[in-house]
Structures are given as C-alpha cells and as structure tokens.
Amino acid sequence: MNRQSLTVRDAIIGRRSIKLFNGQPVDRDAIVQILEDATWAPNHGMRNPWRFVMATGEGYENLLPVIRGLAIPNWEELSEDVLERQMSKFTTVGGVVFVIVPEDARQKERLEDFAAASALVQNAQLLAWDQGIGTCWKTPPFLDHPTFREHLGVQQGERIMSMLQFGYYDKEPKGRERTPVNELLTELK
Ligand SMILES: Cc1cc2nc3c(=O)[nH]c(=O)nc-3n(C[C@H](O)[C@H](O)[C@H](O)COP(=O)(O)O)c2cc1C
C-alpha cells in the first residue's frame, strides 16, 4: 500500500523523541533502508564520516546483558521489579543503530565529520518518523566505556556518537517548547 509521505516541514515539526517504546520489533531491512537514505546527508569533502553497528532481534537480545552491566552497575542487588523498570528504556526498543564517526586529528575536520554525522542521524529520525517508526538519539555514558567499545568493535580513533533507538510506540509524546527565533536572532543592518 502506498502511503502519502509527510511534508518535510511536518516531519521536522511533528517528529518527537520516543522515550518509551512498546516492544514491537522493527524489521532490520527497514532500518537498513532508512540508513541508506539518511547517508544523503551533506558531508564535507565527501568523507562519508560514518559507519554503523546495528542490532535487531536476537542481536539486540544478546546486547542487553552488556548494556545492563554498564548502565546499571549494581543491577545484581536490585529486585526484579526495579531492574525491569530501569531496563525498560532499553528492553522495549525494537532495534538499535550505533553511529560511529572517525575522530580526525585535525580539529576542523573532526568538527565537520561530527556535524555531518549529526545531519545523518536527524535524516534517519525524520525518515523513520515518516514511516511511523519512532526513534530516540541517546548518548548514555557507557558508549565511551572500553568494554562497550570493544564489544562493538570500535577502533582507536573512532567514537560512537549516537545510540539511535528505533521502535514502535503507543503514545506520541507532546512537543517540548522551543525558544522563538525572535529571541535568538540578531540581525545585521
Ligand atoms: C545529541 C543528543 C543526545 C541525546 N541524548 C539523549 C539521551 O541520552 N537520553 C535521552 O533520553 N534523550 C536524549 N536525546 C533526545 C533529547 O532529549 C530530545 O531530543 C529532546 O528531549 C527533545 O525532544 P524531541 O526530540 O521530541 O523534540 C538526545 C538528543 C540529542 C540531539
């Protein structure tokens, strides 16, 4: 069935970060296609400064104990209920993509690469939203943990700049207010 796409404006304004997913898995091919389209993000020098580690289905199930150990160091002391609640922001996710950027030794290139990868992540969020798939860009501290980096095969000179969660959701969160541009704008005369 062909569904009408959102306008660019409606996608940008209407997209919300989904903080609570409903546990429904997301098809890995759908995520790969979203990434494929998202790579049309502008990137200076056509360096394509990104690579991805994706986990869906069993791959994601297998990752959860690693996340649990790093995100909740005292997890063994917690009751099952409390642990389940604390882990719900990970366990209800339908798939995840870690976006990995090179850390160029040159500061200008490093900033450009990070900026380009950020544009890619937002592209992915908008493309997913258009398909009724929610996302949340997350940056938990464990992304920089040596154990986690090693688990994902992240090399020296690379950084995980986003844990991009994908999933379906039952309730769309309300938008949080933005500062109006007239409060941010200085106009040169
Ligand atoms: C660079 C970046 C890092 C973020 N890290 C987190 C995070 O670690 N945990 C989280 O719950 N949300 C995270 N978010 C999502 C923001 O909190 C979210 O964008 C914000 O609440 C605005 O909501 P909206 O996207 O629905 O407009 C991050 C967003 C960005 C751009």
The ligand as an ORCA input file, in Angstrom:
! r2SCAN-3c Opt
* xyz 0 1
  C      22.962     14.772     20.813
  C      21.726     14.285     21.508
  C      21.835     13.426     22.571
  C      20.702     12.937     23.222
  N      20.842     12.053     24.259
  C      19.741     11.609     24.900
  C      19.869     10.672     25.952
  O      20.964     10.233     26.294
  N      18.738     10.266     26.575
  C      17.510     10.715     26.195
  O      16.519     10.330     26.799
  N      17.349     11.575     25.168
  C      18.431     12.034     24.517
  N      18.299     12.881     23.454
  C      16.941     13.269     22.999
  C      16.576     14.656     23.518
  O      16.439     14.600     24.897
  C      15.307     15.089     22.813
  O      15.675     15.409     21.517
  C      14.660     16.267     23.484
  O      14.028     15.794     24.622
  C      13.673     16.995     22.589
  O      12.628     16.117     22.267
  P      12.114     15.940     20.776
  O      13.218     15.257     20.034
  O      10.867     15.127     20.917
  O      11.823     17.304     20.238
  C      19.415     13.375     22.791
  C      19.307     14.258     21.701
  C      20.440     14.708     21.061
  C      20.291     15.628     19.879
*
